[in-house]
Amino acid sequence: MDIAAQIAAFEAKRASHQARMTEIMKKAAGEGTTLDEAEQQEYDGLDGEILAIDAHIKRLKTLQKTLATTATPVAGGSTEEGAASRGGQRIEVRGVNLPKGTAFTRYAMALARSKGNLMVAAEIAKSWKDSTPEVETVLKAAVAAGTTTDATWAKPLVEYTNMTSEFAELLRPATIIGRIPGLRMVPFEIKIPRQTGGSTVGWVGEGKPKPVSALAFDQISLGRAKTAGIVVITDELARASSPSAEQVVRDDLIAQTAQFLDTEFVDPDNAAVTGVSPASITNGVTPVVASGTDADAVRADAKQLMANFLAANLSLAGAVWIMTETQALGLALMMNPLGQREFPDISISGASGGTWLGLPVILSENIPAQVAVTGPPAIPAGSRIILAKASEILLADDGETMLDVSREASLQMDSAPTDPPAAATVFVSLWQMNLVGIRAERYINWGKRRPGAVQYITGAAYQ
């Protein structure tokens, strides 16, 4: 691309950015609101790119004038000979505005297309060298052996770590766990002492014996629990190099993992399975059953919930509400007899739900709904509103998603595979069917330091 064409391309890109910025501001003006967090980031990012584009266009125009004054006559009898006689400098424009997770996904696609051959995968990754050169670097680093004293290993190792972290960064904001501030991070398989009983102190008369007591302790630890999922795609899809094929793989892994972790974290029916999975933070908690649907019932139920919290000697400082967007909408639209909002601080825009009764709100539609129970006690159908003290919830998470790819395995194409396989189990050969299996695994575990750290309202249908 010659300099004039580059200038034209950058000017077109600048015009596109400017149009998008205008569109964002017009939308906010039409709704009478300020920009939300995502819109602010997009607007500021576009503004920064325009400044960079303006500076680059200025440099290109200066270079264009310089080359025009130093141009030399063209020699030779053909276009190739003329270009060779004139020489010049090649200028490349590389794309940098790729979605987060692109490098990780391309790494997976390269492994799939190469049938697990790392050398072939590195060659495939060369087609993305301009936009994601780290993919080729990682694959090449994986081919050669190395030691901890190898001076050439450090840079590829850092790039590999950054690329897997990029995927984790894209996943975590989509989950409840990733949006709760103040969770207590702990290592896997480390014992944590916990006091369960205190000493005894009382009034003693003159010359009377003093009471002797003992403290009570136990230990809690978070073992290694693992989530895993396999996505099977056709060889044709794996070979496609368009962004849409990459988006299919990335979105499916992210959406399924996020939904699973959200549900497992808050579903009261999710009990612990020794050596396999932790209990949800609401499991074993006696809920407050919603007493009605109007504002008076809301306040009465929330008061009872907070009273349970305080009765466990836990401060409300650092606690958060976790609820569905549907229930947040019902609370946000509640009006008093004067036509004023009952709870003006609650919001349904963006990942944050604002505040409710002075505490932050986390929104997620992955909270399982309460089905009607005839009792006793009778529980109406509705949603669940959870109150959790973040600092009293332990979280062990290595923050990495491990990836493996196979074309030769045989799989049970079932979301609940039998273990061990039954006699009638049908296995599908990936090799025979021209399929590619991509497996993602993540180690994560959680638990409550104290039983009373989480309370919830069930059967809520406030509106």
N, C-alpha and C positions, 0 to 999 in steps of 0.2 A: 504494500500500500504506500503510494507516494505521499509527500507531505500535505499537498492540497486535499487529498482524499481523507487523510487523518484529521485535518482541521474540520472538514465537513462532518465527519463521523462524530467527533467530539462535540461540535456545535449542535448536532441533532440530539445527542445524548443529553446535553445541557438543557435543551428545550423540553425534552421529555421529563426530566427531573423537575424543571420549573413548573410544568403543567400539573404534575402530581402534587407538588407542594401547594399550588393554588387550589386544587381539588380538596385536599385535606382541610385547609383553612375555611373554604366555603362550606364544607360539611359541618364543621364545628359552629360556624356562624349561623347556619340554618337551624341547628338544633339548640342554639343558645347555650353551648357548653364549652368548656376548655378541652384541650387535647388530652386523651387518656395516655397511659404509659406507652402503649405500643405505637400510637400515633406520634407522640413526642419523639420516640427513638427513630421512627421512620423519617419524620420531618427534619430532625437535626442531622441524621445521616445523609439525607439528600442535600441539605444545605452545605455540609462539609465537602461532599463530592463536587458540588458546583464550584466551590472555591478552588478545589484542586484542579478541576477541569479548566477553569479560567486561567490559572497559572500555567497549566500545560499548553493551552492554546497560544498563550503569549510566547512561550518558549519555542513552539513550533513555527510561529510567524517570524520570530527573530531568526531562527535557523533557515527558514525559507528565503528571507532577504539575503542572508549571508551566502547561501549557496548560489543565489542568482548573481551576486556580484563576483563570485569566484568560479563561475561556470567555465568549462573548457570545451572547445570544439569537439564534436563527436567524430570519431574516426571509424573506419571499417565499412564493409558493404552489407551488413545485416544488423538487425536489432540486437542480437546477442553480442556481436563484435563492438557495436556502439556502446552498449552498457558496460562491457569489459574495459573499453578504453577510458570511459568516464569515471569508473570506480564509484565511490560514494559509501555511505554508511547505512546499514540496515537498521530500521527502527521497528521494534515490536511493541504491540499493545496487548497486554495480558488482562484477562478478566479476573476480578477479585471479589465480585459481589455474589458469591455462591451461597446457597442456604447452608446453615450449620448442619453438620452430619454428612455432607456430601463426600468428604474424604473417606470417612468410615464406610459409607455405602459403596463407594467405588472400590475400596479395598475388598469388600465382600464380593462384588460383581466380578472383579479380576480373578479372585480365587475360584469362583463358580465357573467362569468361562474357561479357565485353564485346567479344570478338573483336578485342582489341588496341587498342580505343578508350580512351584514358586518361581522358577526361572521363566516359564511361559507367562505367568501372571505379571512379572516385572516388565516383560515386553508389551503386554496388553496395556499396562499402566502408562506407557510412554505416550499413548494417544491423549492423555489428560495432563501431560507435563506442563503445559502453559498455565493451567488453572489450579491443579492440585499436584504439584511435583512431589509432595511428601509421600504420596501413595507409592510411587516408584522407589523412593528412597527406603521406605519401610520394607518393601518386598525384596529389594536387593540386600538389605541388611539381614533379612531372615535367611537368605541363601548361604551366606558365609558364616563359618563358625567363628567364635570370638571368646575372649576371656575378659575378666574384670580389669585387667591391666592393659587391654588393647586400647590405644589412644583413639582409634578410629571408630570405636563402638559408641562413644558417648552421644554424639549428635543423632545418629539414627535411633538410639534408645529414647532420647527425649522426644523426638518426633512421633515415635510409636505411642508413647504415653499421652502426648497431647491429642493424638487422633482418637484414641479410645475415650479420653475424657470429653472430647467434643461430643461424642454420642451420648455419654451420660449427662452432659449439660443440657442436651436437647430433651432428654427424657424427664429429668427430675422436675422441671417447672410444670409438667403436665400432671403431676401426681399430688395427692394431699400431703404426703410426707415431705416432698420438696418445697412446699409452700408454708409449712409450719415453722416459724422462727423459734430458735431456742431449744430444739431437741438435744438431749444430752448424748453426745457421741462417745461410744466406748468401743474397745477392741473386741474381736471375737474370742470366745473361750477364755475369758478372764473372770475370775471370781471376785464378786463385789460384796463385802460384808454389809449387812443391814441390821439395824437395831429394831427389834420387834417388841421389846418390853423395857420398862424403866424401873428404877429403884423405888423403894418405899420410904416415905418420910412421914412422921406423925408427931403429935404432941406427947410429951413424956413428963410424968410427974416426978417430984423429987425422990431420988433413991430408987426409981423404977428402971427396969431394963429397957434399953433402946432397941428398936426393931432392926433386924438384919435382913437384907434382901439381896437378890442377884439380878443382874441385867440379863436380858434375853437377846440373842443374836441368831441370824441365819445367813445364808449366802445365796446370791443370785448370779447367774452367768448367762451369757448369750452364746450358744453354740453356732456353728456354721449351718445356716439354712439357705437353701438354694432355690431360685426360681428358674425355670427353663421353658423354652418353647422352640418349636421347629416350624419354619415356613418352607413349604415346597412350591417351587415354581418350575415352569417348563424351561427346557434348554433354549428355546427360541427367545423367551423373555430374558434369560440370563445373558444371551448374546447381544441383546439390543443395547445400544450405547446412548440412546436418547435420554434426556432427563426424566421423561415420564416413567421409564422402566426403573430407574433408580428410586423415584418417588414411591412407587408401589412397594418396594422392599422396605424402605425406611419407614414409611407411614404405618405399615402393618406391624412391624416389630415394636415401634414406639406406642401405638395405640393399644395393642393387646397387652403389653407389659404394664403400661400405666393403669389400664382398667383393672387388671388382675391385682396389682399391688394396692390400689385404692380400696377395692372390695375386701381383700384379706385384712387390711389394716383396721377397718371400722365395722365389719359385719358382726353383730353380737352372736350369731350362730356359729361363728368360726372358732372352734375350740383348738387347743394345742394338740399336735400329734408328735409324740416324743421322737426326736431324731429326724423329724421331717419338716415341720412348720410351726411357727409361733401362734399363740392365740391372738385374736384381735384385741385392741385396747378396750373394747366395750364388752368383751366376753366375761360373763360372771357378774356383771353389774346389774343391780336391781333398778330398772328405769322408773322415771316419773311418767305416768300415763297422762296424756293430754286431757285436761278437764273440760275443754270446749274449743271453740274456734274463733271467738272474738278477742278483742284487746285485753279485756279483764282476765280471760283465761290465760292469755299469753303471759301477763305479768305474774299471775298466781303460780303458774307452772315454772317460770324462770326463777321465781323467788324460792320455790321448794327445791329446785335443782341446785341453786347456789347455797342453800342451807345445808344440803347433803355434803357439798364440797367443804364448807366450813366446819361441819361436824366431824370431818376426818382430819381436822387440824391443818388444813391446807389453805394457804392464802390464794385469793383470786388473781394476784399479780402474776402476769405472764401466762394466764390462761387464754385460750382461743375458742371461738365457736366454730363448729364444722357443720354445714348444712347444705342442702341442695339449692340450686338456683331457683327452682320452682317455689320452695318454701320462702326463700329470701324475697322473691317477687311478691308473695302474699303478704309478708310483713311490710315491705316497702309501700304497698298500695293501701294499707290500712289507714282509714281516715277517722278523725274524731267528729263529733256533731258539728263542729265549726268548719269542717272541710279541710282541716290541717292534718298533715301526716303524723301518725302516732309514733313512728320510729324513723325520723328524718335522716339519721346517719347511716342507715343500711343502704347498700348499693348492689346492683346486679351487673355493673359494667366492669369488664376486665377480670383478672384472676382473683383480685381481692374484693370482698363483699362489703368493704367499709368497716363500720363498727356497729355493734348492737349492745345496748346497755353498758357501754363503755369499754367493751372488749372487741378485739379484731375478729373478723369473720372470714373463714376459708370456705370457698364454694366448690362443690363437686357434685356432678350428677351420678357418680358411681356409688353413692351411699344407698344400700339396699332399702327398699320401702318396707314398712311394717304391714303385714297382711292382717286382716281382721281376725280376732280371737274371741270366741264366745265366752271363754272363761270357765270358772273364775280364776283370776280376775278378767273381766272383759276388757279387750283392747281394741279400739277402733282402727280401721285402716288409715294409713297416713305415712308421713315421713319421719325421719329421726333427726333430732337436733342434739349434737354432741358438744359437751363442754370438757376440754382437756387442758391440763396444766403441762405445758411443753417440757419444762425442766425436770418433770417427774417421769418422763418417758425415755427409756434408754433405746438407742439406735446403734446397731453395728452394721456398717455398710462399707464395702471396700471401694465403691464408686466406679467399678469397672464392669463392662459387659464383654464377656468372652465369646468369641465367634469361631465356629467350625463349619466347614462345608464338605459335603460328600455327594458323589454321583453313583457310588457302588453299593451303598447300604440298602437294606430292605427294611421297610417301615410298616408299623401298624398305622394306617391312615385313620386315626381315631383320636379325638380330643381327650378321651379317657381310656388309654390303652390298658389291657389286662396285664397283670404282673403276679405270677409268671404267666406267659402266654397260654391260653387254653388250646385244646386240640383243634377247635374250629377257627382259630385265629387266622386271618388272611393277611399275608405280608405282600407289600408291593415293592418290586425291584425298581429302584431309581434308574439303574443302568438300562434295564429292559424298556422302561417307559420314557426314556429321555427326559428325566426329571432331575432337579437339583435340590438338595435339602440344605437349608441354612439354619444352623442351630445357635441360639443365643442363650447364654446363661449368666445369672447374676447372683452373687452371695449377699444376702441381707437378712437381718433379724431385728426384732424389737421386743420390748417388754416394759412393764410398769415397775417403777421403784416401789410404789406403794399402791395398794388396791384402790384407794379412794381418789386417785389422781384423775379419773375419768368418770363423768356422769352423763346421762343423756335422757332426753324426752322422747317418748315413742308415741306413735299414733297421732302425730301433729298434722293438722290440716288448717292452720291459721290463715284467715283471709279477711 
